[in-house]
Amino acid sequence: MAVVELSKNPAPARYSAIIAPNAQVDLAFRVSGYVVQLSQTKGADGRIRPLEAGAPVAAGMTLARIRASEFQAIVDKARGVSKEAEAGIRAAEAQIAEAQAGLAQAELDFERVSKLWEQESITKPVYDGSRARLDIARSKVDAAKAASAGARERMDSASAQVREAEIALGDTVLRAPFGGVLLERRIELGALVAVGTPAFTLADLRLVKGRLTCLIRRCAASAKDNLST
């Protein structure tokens, strides 16, 4: 392989570089509250203390918790509403079954009365009374079905509230999305944290990215020498 001289300048070009982690994120709570727990680790002196910069962090590790009692109360209330809605559905279904049984009986009675009416064996008031009872039975079925539909809507709404409340309860725990090194901890035990306020900065240092910047004078001189050759 032949060696080609690219520059007569014996001094090599100098570069500066910015080294950045492969991934770096600020972690924040999605709900507000008071910090009641910080993950702890053993320091160089053997003492247990909250995580500090430089501490290794495993993926999924719990970094901090905020007070969850208020969120648990909301979950319990939503579950209570859901149970009431479920009981309402059962009651509505029982009403439908009862109304449908009454309708079936009213239809049989009206069929019998109608035949007697055609044979002129009963009076007009008896016929009208049977027809009225049939109409009432049909109305009861319609009302029971409407009540069932309303109960199911309340159940769907209550279920959605339970899911939202459970998500908020889960958000009282802040976990590491990946393994890496803690660069900064910005919260303290007992502090009130707001939604979205960065609590930790975590970096993945298994791979790093470098951005090189050529020093202007050296690079200019090197480029001039290369052009002259």
mmCIF file of the C-alpha atoms, coordinates in Angstrom:
data_MODEL
# 
_entry.id   MODEL 
# 
loop_
_atom_site.group_PDB 
_atom_site.id 
_atom_site.type_symbol 
_atom_site.label_atom_id 
_atom_site.label_alt_id 
_atom_site.label_comp_id 
_atom_site.label_asym_id 
_atom_site.label_entity_id 
_atom_site.label_seq_id 
_atom_site.pdbx_PDB_ins_code 
_atom_site.Cartn_x 
_atom_site.Cartn_y 
_atom_site.Cartn_z 
_atom_site.occupancy 
_atom_site.B_iso_or_equiv 
_atom_site.pdbx_formal_charge 
_atom_site.auth_seq_id 
_atom_site.auth_comp_id 
_atom_site.auth_asym_id 
_atom_site.auth_atom_id 
_atom_site.pdbx_PDB_model_num 
ATOM 1   C CA . MET A 1 1   ? 0.000    0.000   0.000  1.00 0.00 ? 1   MET A CA 1 
ATOM 2   C CA . ALA A 1 2   ? 1.436    3.372   -1.017 1.00 0.00 ? 2   ALA A CA 1 
ATOM 3   C CA . VAL A 1 3   ? 1.650    6.181   1.533  1.00 0.00 ? 3   VAL A CA 1 
ATOM 4   C CA . VAL A 1 4   ? 0.452    9.545   0.267  1.00 0.00 ? 4   VAL A CA 1 
ATOM 5   C CA . GLU A 1 5   ? 1.413    12.785  1.987  1.00 0.00 ? 5   GLU A CA 1 
ATOM 6   C CA . LEU A 1 6   ? -1.666   14.933  2.458  1.00 0.00 ? 6   LEU A CA 1 
ATOM 7   C CA . SER A 1 7   ? -0.059   17.867  4.178  1.00 0.00 ? 7   SER A CA 1 
ATOM 8   C CA . LYS A 1 8   ? 3.381    19.354  4.606  1.00 0.00 ? 8   LYS A CA 1 
ATOM 9   C CA . ASN A 1 9   ? 2.349    20.740  7.970  1.00 0.00 ? 9   ASN A CA 1 
ATOM 10  C CA . PRO A 1 10  ? 3.850    18.417  10.573 1.00 0.00 ? 10  PRO A CA 1 
ATOM 11  C CA . ALA A 1 11  ? 1.439    19.637  13.255 1.00 0.00 ? 11  ALA A CA 1 
ATOM 12  C CA . PRO A 1 12  ? -1.792   17.604  13.147 1.00 0.00 ? 12  PRO A CA 1 
ATOM 13  C CA . ALA A 1 13  ? -5.141   19.382  13.120 1.00 0.00 ? 13  ALA A CA 1 
ATOM 14  C CA . ARG A 1 14  ? -6.672   19.745  16.553 1.00 0.00 ? 14  ARG A CA 1 
ATOM 15  C CA . TYR A 1 15  ? -10.314  19.064  17.328 1.00 0.00 ? 15  TYR A CA 1 
ATOM 16  C CA . SER A 1 16  ? -12.591  19.617  20.274 1.00 0.00 ? 16  SER A CA 1 
ATOM 17  C CA . ALA A 1 17  ? -15.404  17.179  20.965 1.00 0.00 ? 17  ALA A CA 1 
ATOM 18  C CA . ILE A 1 18  ? -18.651  17.147  22.887 1.00 0.00 ? 18  ILE A CA 1 
ATOM 19  C CA . ILE A 1 19  ? -19.433  13.687  24.267 1.00 0.00 ? 19  ILE A CA 1 
ATOM 20  C CA . ALA A 1 20  ? -23.111  13.015  24.956 1.00 0.00 ? 20  ALA A CA 1 
ATOM 21  C CA . PRO A 1 21  ? -24.918  9.930   26.278 1.00 0.00 ? 21  PRO A CA 1 
ATOM 22  C CA . ASN A 1 22  ? -26.680  7.676   23.820 1.00 0.00 ? 22  ASN A CA 1 
ATOM 23  C CA . ALA A 1 23  ? -29.936  8.508   25.637 1.00 0.00 ? 23  ALA A CA 1 
ATOM 24  C CA . GLN A 1 24  ? -30.665  11.098  28.299 1.00 0.00 ? 24  GLN A CA 1 
ATOM 25  C CA . VAL A 1 25  ? -34.073  11.922  29.770 1.00 0.00 ? 25  VAL A CA 1 
ATOM 26  C CA . ASP A 1 26  ? -35.568  14.093  32.463 1.00 0.00 ? 26  ASP A CA 1 
ATOM 27  C CA . LEU A 1 27  ? -38.060  12.077  34.529 1.00 0.00 ? 27  LEU A CA 1 
ATOM 28  C CA . ALA A 1 28  ? -41.083  13.780  36.062 1.00 0.00 ? 28  ALA A CA 1 
ATOM 29  C CA . PHE A 1 29  ? -44.288  12.790  37.855 1.00 0.00 ? 29  PHE A CA 1 
ATOM 30  C CA . ARG A 1 30  ? -47.537  13.005  35.893 1.00 0.00 ? 30  ARG A CA 1 
ATOM 31  C CA . VAL A 1 31  ? -49.436  13.834  39.083 1.00 0.00 ? 31  VAL A CA 1 
ATOM 32  C CA . SER A 1 32  ? -48.619  16.271  41.869 1.00 0.00 ? 32  SER A CA 1 
ATOM 33  C CA . GLY A 1 33  ? -48.067  15.460  45.524 1.00 0.00 ? 33  GLY A CA 1 
ATOM 34  C CA . TYR A 1 34  ? -45.638  15.183  48.423 1.00 0.00 ? 34  TYR A CA 1 
ATOM 35  C CA . VAL A 1 35  ? -42.590  12.931  48.064 1.00 0.00 ? 35  VAL A CA 1 
ATOM 36  C CA . VAL A 1 36  ? -42.834  10.144  50.654 1.00 0.00 ? 36  VAL A CA 1 
ATOM 37  C CA . GLN A 1 37  ? -40.142  7.790   49.362 1.00 0.00 ? 37  GLN A CA 1 
ATOM 38  C CA . LEU A 1 38  ? -36.810  8.087   47.576 1.00 0.00 ? 38  LEU A CA 1 
ATOM 39  C CA . SER A 1 39  ? -34.893  5.076   46.356 1.00 0.00 ? 39  SER A CA 1 
ATOM 40  C CA . GLN A 1 40  ? -31.812  4.526   48.483 1.00 0.00 ? 40  GLN A CA 1 
ATOM 41  C CA . THR A 1 41  ? -28.378  3.074   47.868 1.00 0.00 ? 41  THR A CA 1 
ATOM 42  C CA . LYS A 1 42  ? -25.253  2.364   49.890 1.00 0.00 ? 42  LYS A CA 1 
ATOM 43  C CA . GLY A 1 43  ? -22.635  5.091   49.646 1.00 0.00 ? 43  GLY A CA 1 
ATOM 44  C CA . ALA A 1 44  ? -18.864  4.718   49.566 1.00 0.00 ? 44  ALA A CA 1 
ATOM 45  C CA . ASP A 1 45  ? -18.826  5.093   53.355 1.00 0.00 ? 45  ASP A CA 1 
ATOM 46  C CA . GLY A 1 46  ? -21.276  2.195   53.722 1.00 0.00 ? 46  GLY A CA 1 
ATOM 47  C CA . ARG A 1 47  ? -24.169  4.396   54.810 1.00 0.00 ? 47  ARG A CA 1 
ATOM 48  C CA . ILE A 1 48  ? -27.597  4.135   53.220 1.00 0.00 ? 48  ILE A CA 1 
ATOM 49  C CA . ARG A 1 49  ? -28.695  7.356   51.562 1.00 0.00 ? 49  ARG A CA 1 
ATOM 50  C CA . PRO A 1 50  ? -30.987  8.553   48.756 1.00 0.00 ? 50  PRO A CA 1 
ATOM 51  C CA . LEU A 1 51  ? -29.775  8.124   45.192 1.00 0.00 ? 51  LEU A CA 1 
ATOM 52  C CA . GLU A 1 52  ? -27.186  10.692  44.168 1.00 0.00 ? 52  GLU A CA 1 
ATOM 53  C CA . ALA A 1 53  ? -25.537  11.570  40.876 1.00 0.00 ? 53  ALA A CA 1 
ATOM 54  C CA . GLY A 1 54  ? -23.413  8.717   39.584 1.00 0.00 ? 54  GLY A CA 1 
ATOM 55  C CA . ALA A 1 55  ? -25.545  5.960   41.074 1.00 0.00 ? 55  ALA A CA 1 
ATOM 56  C CA . PRO A 1 56  ? -26.353  3.054   38.739 1.00 0.00 ? 56  PRO A CA 1 
ATOM 57  C CA . VAL A 1 57  ? -30.045  2.602   37.971 1.00 0.00 ? 57  VAL A CA 1 
ATOM 58  C CA . ALA A 1 58  ? -31.718  -0.560  36.662 1.00 0.00 ? 58  ALA A CA 1 
ATOM 59  C CA . ALA A 1 59  ? -34.568  -0.527  34.156 1.00 0.00 ? 59  ALA A CA 1 
ATOM 60  C CA . GLY A 1 60  ? -37.929  -0.454  35.949 1.00 0.00 ? 60  GLY A CA 1 
ATOM 61  C CA . MET A 1 61  ? -36.358  0.563   39.254 1.00 0.00 ? 61  MET A CA 1 
ATOM 62  C CA . THR A 1 62  ? -38.583  2.668   41.532 1.00 0.00 ? 62  THR A CA 1 
ATOM 63  C CA . LEU A 1 63  ? -36.902  6.031   41.936 1.00 0.00 ? 63  LEU A CA 1 
ATOM 64  C CA . ALA A 1 64  ? -39.472  7.858   44.061 1.00 0.00 ? 64  ALA A CA 1 
ATOM 65  C CA . ARG A 1 65  ? -43.070  7.813   45.289 1.00 0.00 ? 65  ARG A CA 1 
ATOM 66  C CA . ILE A 1 66  ? -45.484  10.557  46.159 1.00 0.00 ? 66  ILE A CA 1 
ATOM 67  C CA . ARG A 1 67  ? -48.262  10.229  48.740 1.00 0.00 ? 67  ARG A CA 1 
ATOM 68  C CA . ALA A 1 68  ? -50.915  7.965   47.268 1.00 0.00 ? 68  ALA A CA 1 
ATOM 69  C CA . SER A 1 69  ? -53.701  8.138   49.881 1.00 0.00 ? 69  SER A CA 1 
ATOM 70  C CA . GLU A 1 70  ? -55.669  10.832  48.030 1.00 0.00 ? 70  GLU A CA 1 
ATOM 71  C CA . PHE A 1 71  ? -55.449  8.903   44.760 1.00 0.00 ? 71  PHE A CA 1 
ATOM 72  C CA . GLN A 1 72  ? -56.401  5.637   46.468 1.00 0.00 ? 72  GLN A CA 1 
ATOM 73  C CA . ALA A 1 73  ? -59.492  7.358   47.899 1.00 0.00 ? 73  ALA A CA 1 
ATOM 74  C CA . ILE A 1 74  ? -60.504  8.428   44.386 1.00 0.00 ? 74  ILE A CA 1 
ATOM 75  C CA . VAL A 1 75  ? -60.037  4.855   43.140 1.00 0.00 ? 75  VAL A CA 1 
ATOM 76  C CA . ASP A 1 76  ? -62.155  3.476   45.997 1.00 0.00 ? 76  ASP A CA 1 
ATOM 77  C CA . LYS A 1 77  ? -64.915  6.000   45.312 1.00 0.00 ? 77  LYS A CA 1 
ATOM 78  C CA . ALA A 1 78  ? -64.903  5.225   41.590 1.00 0.00 ? 78  ALA A CA 1 
ATOM 79  C CA . ARG A 1 79  ? -65.064  1.498   42.303 1.00 0.00 ? 79  ARG A CA 1 
ATOM 80  C CA . GLY A 1 80  ? -68.030  2.105   44.627 1.00 0.00 ? 80  GLY A CA 1 
ATOM 81  C CA . VAL A 1 81  ? -69.859  3.959   41.862 1.00 0.00 ? 81  VAL A CA 1 
ATOM 82  C CA . SER A 1 82  ? -69.035  1.117   39.483 1.00 0.00 ? 82  SER A CA 1 
ATOM 83  C CA . LYS A 1 83  ? -70.497  -1.448  41.885 1.00 0.00 ? 83  LYS A CA 1 
ATOM 84  C CA . GLU A 1 84  ? -73.667  0.634   42.254 1.00 0.00 ? 84  GLU A CA 1 
ATOM 85  C CA . ALA A 1 85  ? -73.966  0.825   38.460 1.00 0.00 ? 85  ALA A CA 1 
ATOM 86  C CA . GLU A 1 86  ? -73.459  -2.935  38.211 1.00 0.00 ? 86  GLU A CA 1 
ATOM 87  C CA . ALA A 1 87  ? -76.220  -3.480  40.768 1.00 0.00 ? 87  ALA A CA 1 
ATOM 88  C CA . GLY A 1 88  ? -78.421  -1.134  38.731 1.00 0.00 ? 88  GLY A CA 1 
ATOM 89  C CA . ILE A 1 89  ? -77.875  -3.282  35.643 1.00 0.00 ? 89  ILE A CA 1 
ATOM 90  C CA . ARG A 1 90  ? -78.886  -6.427  37.521 1.00 0.00 ? 90  ARG A CA 1 
ATOM 91  C CA . ALA A 1 91  ? -82.007  -4.713  38.842 1.00 0.00 ? 91  ALA A CA 1 
ATOM 92  C CA . ALA A 1 92  ? -82.896  -3.439  35.361 1.00 0.00 ? 92  ALA A CA 1 
ATOM 93  C CA . GLU A 1 93  ? -82.450  -6.908  33.867 1.00 0.00 ? 93  GLU A CA 1 
ATOM 94  C CA . ALA A 1 94  ? -84.756  -8.335  36.547 1.00 0.00 ? 94  ALA A CA 1 
ATOM 95  C CA . GLN A 1 95  ? -87.326  -5.649  35.696 1.00 0.00 ? 95  GLN A CA 1 
ATOM 96  C CA . ILE A 1 96  ? -87.080  -6.542  32.008 1.00 0.00 ? 96  ILE A CA 1 
ATOM 97  C CA . ALA A 1 97  ? -87.653  -10.229 32.750 1.00 0.00 ? 97  ALA A CA 1 
ATOM 98  C CA . GLU A 1 98  ? -90.635  -9.403  34.947 1.00 0.00 ? 98  GLU A CA 1 
ATOM 99  C CA . ALA A 1 99  ? -92.096  -6.969  32.392 1.00 0.00 ? 99  ALA A CA 1 
ATOM 100 C CA . GLN A 1 100 ? -91.659  -9.452  29.546 1.00 0.00 ? 100 GLN A CA 1 
ATOM 101 C CA . ALA A 1 101 ? -93.434  -12.140 31.573 1.00 0.00 ? 101 ALA A CA 1 
ATOM 102 C CA . GLY A 1 102 ? -96.285  -9.704  32.220 1.00 0.00 ? 102 GLY A CA 1 
ATOM 103 C CA . LEU A 1 103 ? -96.406  -8.823  28.530 1.00 0.00 ? 103 LEU A CA 1 
ATOM 104 C CA . ALA A 1 104 ? -96.568  -12.480 27.520 1.00 0.00 ? 104 ALA A CA 1 
ATOM 105 C CA . GLN A 1 105 ? -99.510  -13.012 29.885 1.00 0.00 ? 105 GLN A CA 1 
ATOM 106 C CA . ALA A 1 106 ? -101.256 -9.842  28.686 1.00 0.00 ? 106 ALA A CA 1 
ATOM 107 C CA . GLU A 1 107 ? -100.879 -10.978 25.066 1.00 0.00 ? 107 GLU A CA 1 
ATOM 108 C CA . LEU A 1 108 ? -102.437 -14.370 25.870 1.00 0.00 ? 108 LEU A CA 1 
ATOM 109 C CA . ASP A 1 109 ? -105.306 -12.720 27.735 1.00 0.00 ? 109 ASP A CA 1 
ATOM 110 C CA . PHE A 1 110 ? -105.954 -10.258 24.945 1.00 0.00 ? 110 PHE A CA 1 
ATOM 111 C CA . GLU A 1 111 ? -105.890 -13.035 22.348 1.00 0.00 ? 111 GLU A CA 1 
ATOM 112 C CA . ARG A 1 112 ? -108.527 -14.935 24.342 1.00 0.00 ? 112 ARG A CA 1 
ATOM 113 C CA . VAL A 1 113 ? -110.651 -11.818 24.894 1.00 0.00 ? 113 VAL A CA 1 
ATOM 114 C CA . SER A 1 114 ? -110.386 -10.883 21.231 1.00 0.00 ? 114 SER A CA 1 
ATOM 115 C CA . LYS A 1 115 ? -111.868 -14.235 20.200 1.00 0.00 ? 115 LYS A CA 1 
ATOM 116 C CA . LEU A 1 116 ? -114.698 -13.795 22.679 1.00 0.00 ? 116 LEU A CA 1 
ATOM 117 C CA . TRP A 1 117 ? -115.237 -10.267 21.374 1.00 0.00 ? 117 TRP A CA 1 
ATOM 118 C CA . GLU A 1 118 ? -115.512 -11.579 17.820 1.00 0.00 ? 118 GLU A CA 1 
ATOM 119 C CA . GLN A 1 119 ? -118.086 -14.070 19.056 1.00 0.00 ? 119 GLN A CA 1 
ATOM 120 C CA . GLU A 1 120 ? -119.921 -11.244 20.833 1.00 0.00 ? 120 GLU A CA 1 
ATOM 121 C CA . SER A 1 121 ? -119.562 -13.172 24.085 1.00 0.00 ? 121 SER A CA 1 
ATOM 122 C CA . ILE A 1 122 ? -118.156 -10.259 26.134 1.00 0.00 ? 122 ILE A CA 1 
ATOM 123 C CA . THR A 1 123 ? -118.943 -6.601  26.560 1.00 0.00 ? 123 THR A CA 1 
ATOM 124 C CA . LYS A 1 124 ? -117.005 -3.672  25.125 1.00 0.00 ? 124 LYS A CA 1 
ATOM 125 C CA . PRO A 1 125 ? -115.594 -2.576  28.526 1.00 0.00 ? 125 PRO A CA 1 
ATOM 126 C CA . VAL A 1 126 ? -114.099 -6.028  29.081 1.00 0.00 ? 126 VAL A CA 1 
ATOM 127 C CA . TYR A 1 127 ? -112.440 -5.915  25.666 1.00 0.00 ? 127 TYR A CA 1 
ATOM 128 C CA . ASP A 1 128 ? -111.152 -2.378  26.199 1.00 0.00 ? 128 ASP A CA 1 
ATOM 129 C CA . GLY A 1 129 ? -109.813 -3.322  29.629 1.00 0.00 ? 129 GLY A CA 1 
ATOM 130 C CA . SER A 1 130 ? -107.839 -6.242  28.217 1.00 0.00 ? 130 SER A CA 1 
ATOM 131 C CA . ARG A 1 131 ? -106.406 -4.072  25.458 1.00 0.00 ? 131 ARG A CA 1 
ATOM 132 C CA . ALA A 1 132 ? -105.415 -1.393  27.990 1.00 0.00 ? 132 ALA A CA 1 
ATOM 133 C CA . ARG A 1 133 ? -103.598 -3.989  30.126 1.00 0.00 ? 133 ARG A CA 1 
ATOM 134 C CA . LEU A 1 134 ? -101.711 -5.125  26.997 1.00 0.00 ? 134 LEU A CA 1 
ATOM 135 C CA . ASP A 1 135 ? -100.628 -1.551  26.245 1.00 0.00 ? 135 ASP A CA 1 
ATOM 136 C CA . ILE A 1 136 ? -99.510  -1.070  29.838 1.00 0.00 ? 136 ILE A CA 1 
ATOM 137 C CA . ALA A 1 137 ? -97.487  -4.316  29.717 1.00 0.00 ? 137 ALA A CA 1 
ATOM 138 C CA . ARG A 1 138 ? -95.748  -3.172  26.536 1.00 0.00 ? 138 ARG A CA 1 
ATOM 139 C CA . SER A 1 139 ? -94.966  0.203   28.138 1.00 0.00 ? 139 SER A CA 1 
ATOM 140 C CA . LYS A 1 140 ? -93.434  -1.559  31.143 1.00 0.00 ? 140 LYS A CA 1 
ATOM 141 C CA . VAL A 1 141 ? -91.141  -3.570  28.871 1.00 0.00 ? 141 VAL A CA 1 
ATOM 142 C CA . ASP A 1 142 ? -90.037  -0.422  27.030 1.00 0.00 ? 142 ASP A CA 1 
ATOM 143 C CA . ALA A 1 143 ? -89.439  1.399   30.327 1.00 0.00 ? 143 ALA A CA 1 
ATOM 144 C CA . ALA A 1 144 ? -87.427  -1.530  31.720 1.00 0.00 ? 144 ALA A CA 1 
ATOM 145 C CA . LYS A 1 145 ? -85.262  -1.655  28.584 1.00 0.00 ? 145 LYS A CA 1 
ATOM 146 C CA . ALA A 1 146 ? -84.658  2.107   28.778 1.00 0.00 ? 146 ALA A CA 1 
ATOM 147 C CA . ALA A 1 147 ? -83.673  1.736   32.439 1.00 0.00 ? 147 ALA A CA 1 
ATOM 148 C CA . SER A 1 148 ? -81.267  -1.054  31.491 1.00 0.00 ? 148 SER A CA 1 
ATOM 149 C CA . ALA A 1 149 ? -79.674  1.089   28.775 1.00 0.00 ? 149 ALA A CA 1 
ATOM 150 C CA . GLY A 1 150 ? -79.263  3.953   31.239 1.00 0.00 ? 150 GLY A CA 1 
ATOM 151 C CA . ALA A 1 151 ? -77.713  1.623   33.807 1.00 0.00 ? 151 ALA A CA 1 
ATOM 152 C CA . ARG A 1 152 ? -75.234  0.347   31.218 1.00 0.00 ? 152 ARG A CA 1 
ATOM 153 C CA . GLU A 1 153 ? -74.262  3.898   30.289 1.00 0.00 ? 153 GLU A CA 1 
ATOM 154 C CA . ARG A 1 154 ? -73.622  4.648   33.955 1.00 0.00 ? 154 ARG A CA 1 
ATOM 155 C CA . MET A 1 155 ? -71.593  1.443   34.193 1.00 0.00 ? 155 MET A CA 1 
ATOM 156 C CA . ASP A 1 156 ? -69.455  2.434   31.196 1.00 0.00 ? 156 ASP A CA 1 
ATOM 157 C CA . SER A 1 157 ? -68.879  5.889   32.675 1.00 0.00 ? 157 SER A CA 1 
ATOM 158 C CA . ALA A 1 158 ? -68.020  4.430   36.084 1.00 0.00 ? 158 ALA A CA 1 
ATOM 159 C CA . SER A 1 159 ? -65.604  1.932   34.506 1.00 0.00 ? 159 SER A CA 1 
ATOM 160 C CA . ALA A 1 160 ? -63.851  4.769   32.672 1.00 0.00 ? 160 ALA A CA 1 
ATOM 161 C CA . GLN A 1 161 ? -63.551  6.693   35.946 1.00 0.00 ? 161 GLN A CA 1 
ATOM 162 C CA . VAL A 1 162 ? -62.053  3.637   37.631 1.00 0.00 ? 162 VAL A CA 1 
ATOM 163 C CA . ARG A 1 163 ? -59.464  3.255   34.864 1.00 0.00 ? 163 ARG A CA 1 
ATOM 164 C CA . GLU A 1 164 ? -58.512  6.938   35.033 1.00 0.00 ? 164 GLU A CA 1 
ATOM 165 C CA . ALA A 1 165 ? -58.255  6.819   38.825 1.00 0.00 ? 165 ALA A CA 1 
ATOM 166 C CA . GLU A 1 166 ? -56.106  3.676   38.708 1.00 0.00 ? 166 GLU A CA 1 
ATOM 167 C CA . ILE A 1 167 ? -53.786  5.272   36.135 1.00 0.00 ? 167 ILE A CA 1 
ATOM 168 C CA . ALA A 1 168 ? -53.382  8.334   38.378 1.00 0.00 ? 168 ALA A CA 1 
ATOM 169 C CA . LEU A 1 169 ? -52.673  6.043   41.339 1.00 0.00 ? 169 LEU A CA 1 
ATOM 170 C CA . GLY A 1 170 ? -50.015  4.240   39.315 1.00 0.00 ? 170 GLY A CA 1 
ATOM 171 C CA . ASP A 1 171 ? -48.445  7.565   38.395 1.00 0.00 ? 171 ASP A CA 1 
ATOM 172 C CA . THR A 1 172 ? -47.609  8.192   42.064 1.00 0.00 ? 172 THR A CA 1 
ATOM 173 C CA . VAL A 1 173 ? -44.633  5.874   41.452 1.00 0.00 ? 173 VAL A CA 1 
ATOM 174 C CA . LEU A 1 174 ? -41.769  7.108   39.265 1.00 0.00 ? 174 LEU A CA 1 
ATOM 175 C CA . ARG A 1 175 ? -39.739  4.312   37.635 1.00 0.00 ? 175 ARG A CA 1 
ATOM 176 C CA . ALA A 1 176 ? -36.652  4.292   35.446 1.00 0.00 ? 176 ALA A CA 1 
ATOM 177 C CA . PRO A 1 177 ? -37.589  3.676   31.782 1.00 0.00 ? 177 PRO A CA 1 
ATOM 178 C CA . PHE A 1 178 ? -34.182  2.124   31.069 1.00 0.00 ? 178 PHE A CA 1 
ATOM 179 C CA . GLY A 1 179 ? -30.991  1.155   32.839 1.00 0.00 ? 179 GLY A CA 1 
ATOM 180 C CA . GLY A 1 180 ? -28.282  3.755   33.139 1.00 0.00 ? 180 GLY A CA 1 
ATOM 181 C CA . VAL A 1 181 ? -26.594  6.241   35.429 1.00 0.00 ? 181 VAL A CA 1 
ATOM 182 C CA . LEU A 1 182 ? -28.291  8.935   37.475 1.00 0.00 ? 182 LEU A CA 1 
ATOM 183 C CA . LEU A 1 183 ? -26.962  12.329  36.465 1.00 0.00 ? 183 LEU A CA 1 
ATOM 184 C CA . GLU A 1 184 ? -29.040  14.467  38.812 1.00 0.00 ? 184 GLU A CA 1 
ATOM 185 C CA . ARG A 1 185 ? -31.690  14.244  41.541 1.00 0.00 ? 185 ARG A CA 1 
ATOM 186 C CA . ARG A 1 186 ? -33.774  17.392  41.935 1.00 0.00 ? 186 ARG A CA 1 
ATOM 187 C CA . ILE A 1 187 ? -36.299  16.416  44.613 1.00 0.00 ? 187 ILE A CA 1 
ATOM 188 C CA . GLU A 1 188 ? -36.084  15.814  48.332 1.00 0.00 ? 188 GLU A CA 1 
ATOM 189 C CA . LEU A 1 189 ? -38.125  13.721  50.747 1.00 0.00 ? 189 LEU A CA 1 
ATOM 190 C CA . GLY A 1 190 ? -41.212  15.671  51.850 1.00 0.00 ? 190 GLY A CA 1 
ATOM 191 C CA . ALA A 1 191 ? -41.044  18.126  48.954 1.00 0.00 ? 191 ALA A CA 1 
ATOM 192 C CA . LEU A 1 192 ? -44.187  19.042  47.029 1.00 0.00 ? 192 LEU A CA 1 
ATOM 193 C CA . VAL A 1 193 ? -43.677  18.227  43.358 1.00 0.00 ? 193 VAL A CA 1 
ATOM 194 C CA . ALA A 1 194 ? -45.796  19.600  40.545 1.00 0.00 ? 194 ALA A CA 1 
ATOM 195 C CA . VAL A 1 195 ? -46.905  17.812  37.417 1.00 0.00 ? 195 VAL A CA 1 
ATOM 196 C CA . GLY A 1 196 ? -44.136  17.747  34.830 1.00 0.00 ? 196 GLY A CA 1 
ATOM 197 C CA . THR A 1 197 ? -41.422  19.164  37.087 1.00 0.00 ? 197 THR A CA 1 
ATOM 198 C CA . PRO A 1 198 ? -38.186  17.224  36.381 1.00 0.00 ? 198 PRO A CA 1 
ATOM 199 C CA . ALA A 1 199 ? -37.295  15.043  39.351 1.00 0.00 ? 199 ALA A CA 1 
ATOM 200 C CA . PHE A 1 200 ? -34.360  13.006  37.988 1.00 0.00 ? 200 PHE A CA 1 
ATOM 201 C CA . THR A 1 201 ? -32.048  13.074  34.993 1.00 0.00 ? 201 THR A CA 1 
ATOM 202 C CA . LEU A 1 202 ? -31.068  9.650   33.751 1.00 0.00 ? 202 LEU A CA 1 
ATOM 203 C CA . ALA A 1 203 ? -28.526  8.757   31.069 1.00 0.00 ? 203 ALA A CA 1 
ATOM 204 C CA . ASP A 1 204 ? -27.633  5.596   29.192 1.00 0.00 ? 204 ASP A CA 1 
ATOM 205 C CA . LEU A 1 205 ? -23.831  5.577   29.023 1.00 0.00 ? 205 LEU A CA 1 
ATOM 206 C CA . ARG A 1 206 ? -23.350  2.164   27.485 1.00 0.00 ? 206 ARG A CA 1 
ATOM 207 C CA . LEU A 1 207 ? -22.948  4.018   24.195 1.00 0.00 ? 207 LEU A CA 1 
ATOM 208 C CA . VAL A 1 208 ? -21.958  7.650   23.775 1.00 0.00 ? 208 VAL A CA 1 
ATOM 209 C CA . LYS A 1 209 ? -22.154  10.070  20.875 1.00 0.00 ? 209 LYS A CA 1 
ATOM 210 C CA . GLY A 1 210 ? -19.351  12.491  20.016 1.00 0.00 ? 210 GLY A CA 1 
ATOM 211 C CA . ARG A 1 211 ? -19.623  15.709  18.008 1.00 0.00 ? 211 ARG A CA 1 
ATOM 212 C CA . LEU A 1 212 ? -16.225  16.896  16.772 1.00 0.00 ? 212 LEU A CA 1 
ATOM 213 C CA . THR A 1 213 ? -15.433  20.555  16.186 1.00 0.00 ? 213 THR A CA 1 
ATOM 214 C CA . CYS A 1 214 ? -12.230  21.499  14.383 1.00 0.00 ? 214 CYS A CA 1 
ATOM 215 C CA . LEU A 1 215 ? -10.288  24.398  15.905 1.00 0.00 ? 215 LEU A CA 1 
ATOM 216 C CA . ILE A 1 216 ? -10.533  27.201  13.331 1.00 0.00 ? 216 ILE A CA 1 
ATOM 217 C CA . ARG A 1 217 ? -6.849   28.210  12.973 1.00 0.00 ? 217 ARG A CA 1 
ATOM 218 C CA . ARG A 1 218 ? -5.448   24.708  12.835 1.00 0.00 ? 218 ARG A CA 1 
ATOM 219 C CA . CYS A 1 219 ? -8.112   23.491  10.434 1.00 0.00 ? 219 CYS A CA 1 
ATOM 220 C CA . ALA A 1 220 ? -7.712   26.504  8.167  1.00 0.00 ? 220 ALA A CA 1 
ATOM 221 C CA . ALA A 1 221 ? -3.960   25.983  8.003  1.00 0.00 ? 221 ALA A CA 1 
ATOM 222 C CA . SER A 1 222 ? -4.377   22.286  7.348  1.00 0.00 ? 222 SER A CA 1 
ATOM 223 C CA . ALA A 1 223 ? -6.921   22.938  4.608  1.00 0.00 ? 223 ALA A CA 1 
ATOM 224 C CA . LYS A 1 224 ? -4.613   25.538  2.964  1.00 0.00 ? 224 LYS A CA 1 
ATOM 225 C CA . ASP A 1 225 ? -1.699   23.101  2.947  1.00 0.00 ? 225 ASP A CA 1 
ATOM 226 C CA . ASN A 1 226 ? -3.877   20.368  1.440  1.00 0.00 ? 226 ASN A CA 1 
ATOM 227 C CA . LEU A 1 227 ? -5.019   22.698  -1.363 1.00 0.00 ? 227 LEU A CA 1 
ATOM 228 C CA . SER A 1 228 ? -1.468   23.822  -2.160 1.00 0.00 ? 228 SER A CA 1 
ATOM 229 C CA . THR A 1 229 ? -0.304   20.246  -2.619 1.00 0.00 ? 229 THR A CA 1 
# 
